[in-house]
Amino acid sequence: MYDLTLKNFTILSPAEHELVLSWRNTERVRIMMSDMRIISLEDHLAYVARLPQLSDRRYYLAYVGDRPVGVVDLTDMTTDGTTCNPGLYTGEGSPMGTGLLLEVTAFHGLFDRFGYKTAWSLVKMENADYSAGLLRIFKMERHDNGDGFWKHVFQRETWKEVGEPLMKRIYARFKVSRVVWRDPEGETVSRKEGVPS
């Protein structure tokens, strides 16, 4: 059994920063982003240095055991706990299914750890296959955002119905026994229902 560890960007090592930036700058990740430019290490580190002052976002490098597998981000976090925009990208060579693992982990953190009520994300309309998969798996609502993006909306109540059972299955597949959120303030360990002991 493995820990699924989410390590806050503000406490990453220099090698970890280079790793997440190398993933972010691949074409397969950039084409999914609203900002598709290649980001320099200097710009990346400057942005990370500002994160402690930005209360509306958190970025994490995800590990399964000792293996880094991708990035989970929570952005547009409202101060009243109503809405947040989760996102992710997988690392090069990550096992099949890692995207779904990170997706359920993002929702698990968003709804169960941080207590948000609604998740929303913008997906480029040309990424129709990815968009359709999210809608089907998570029973999301889809709205035309009017600017070439679909806005997917996912409610906490639906997470309890469809997300938690899926989380249990995907965590069992990856042999995840617990989720550890490693932040500058310390660690939070989840052993909630649906995370095998």
Residue pairs with C-beta under 8 A, 6 or more apart in sequence:
1 175
1 176
1 177
1 196
2 64
2 65
2 174
2 175
2 176
2 177
3 63
3 65
3 176
3 177
3 178
3 179
3 180
4 62
4 63
4 64
4 101
4 105
4 171
4 174
4 176
4 178
4 179
4 180
5 62
5 63
5 179
5 180
5 182
6 60
6 61
6 62
6 63
6 72
6 105
6 109
6 179
6 180
6 181
6 182
7 16
7 60
7 61
7 62
7 63
7 182
8 58
8 59
8 60
8 181
8 182
8 183
8 184
9 17
9 20
9 48
9 51
9 58
9 59
9 60
9 61
10 48
10 51
10 52
10 184
11 182
11 183
11 184
12 20
12 48
12 61
16 61
16 68
17 41
17 44
17 45
17 48
18 41
19 61
19 68
19 91
20 61
20 71
21 39
21 41
21 44
22 92
23 29
23 70
23 71
23 89
23 90
23 91
23 92
24 30
24 39
24 44
24 71
24 89
25 38
25 39
26 92
29 89
30 36
30 37
30 38
32 89
32 124
32 127
32 130
34 122
34 149
48 59
51 57
51 58
51 59
52 184
55 77
55 79
56 75
56 76
56 77
56 78
56 79
57 73
57 74
57 75
57 76
57 77
58 73
58 74
58 77
58 183
59 71
59 72
59 73
59 74
60 71
60 72
60 73
60 181
61 68
61 70
61 71
62 68
62 69
62 70
62 71
62 72
62 102
62 105
63 69
64 101
64 174
64 176
68 91
69 90
69 91
69 94
69 95
69 98
69 101
69 102
70 88
70 89
70 90
70 91
70 94
70 98
70 99
70 102
71 88
71 89
71 91
71 102
72 86
72 87
72 88
72 102
72 105
72 106
72 109
73 86
73 87
73 88
73 106
74 84
74 85
74 86
74 87
74 106
74 109
74 110
74 114
75 84
75 85
75 86
75 87
76 83
76 84
76 85
77 84
77 114
77 116
78 84
78 116
81 114
81 115
81 116
81 117
82 116
82 117
82 118
83 116
83 117
83 118
83 119
83 120
84 110
84 114
84 116
84 118
84 119
84 120
85 119
85 120
85 121
85 122
86 103
86 106
86 107
86 109
86 110
86 119
86 121
87 106
87 121
88 99
88 102
88 103
88 106
90 98
90 99
90 102
91 98
95 174
97 170
97 173
97 174
100 137
100 166
100 170
101 170
101 171
101 173
101 174
101 176
103 134
103 138
104 163
104 166
104 167
104 170
104 171
105 167
105 179
106 119
107 119
107 138
107 154
107 159
107 163
107 167
108 163
108 167
108 179
108 190
108 192
108 194
109 179
109 181
110 116
110 119
111 119
111 156
111 159
111 163
112 190
112 192
113 181
113 188
113 190
116 156
117 155
117 156
118 153
118 154
118 155
118 156
119 153
119 154
120 151
120 152
120 153
120 154
121 134
121 151
121 152
122 145
122 149
122 150
122 151
122 152
123 130
123 131
123 134
123 149
123 150
123 152
124 148
124 149
124 150
125 131
125 148
125 149
125 150
126 148
131 142
131 150
131 152
134 140
134 152
135 142
135 152
137 162
137 166
138 154
138 158
138 159
138 162
138 163
139 158
139 161
139 162
140 152
140 153
140 154
140 158
141 152
141 153
141 154
142 150
142 151
142 152
142 153
143 150
143 151
143 153
144 150
144 151
145 151
164 193
164 194
165 194
167 194
167 195
168 194
168 195
168 196
171 194
171 195
171 196
172 196
176 195
176 196
177 195
177 196
177 197
178 189
178 190
178 191
178 195
178 197
179 189
179 190
179 195
180 187
180 188
180 189
180 190
181 187
181 188
181 189
181 190
191 197
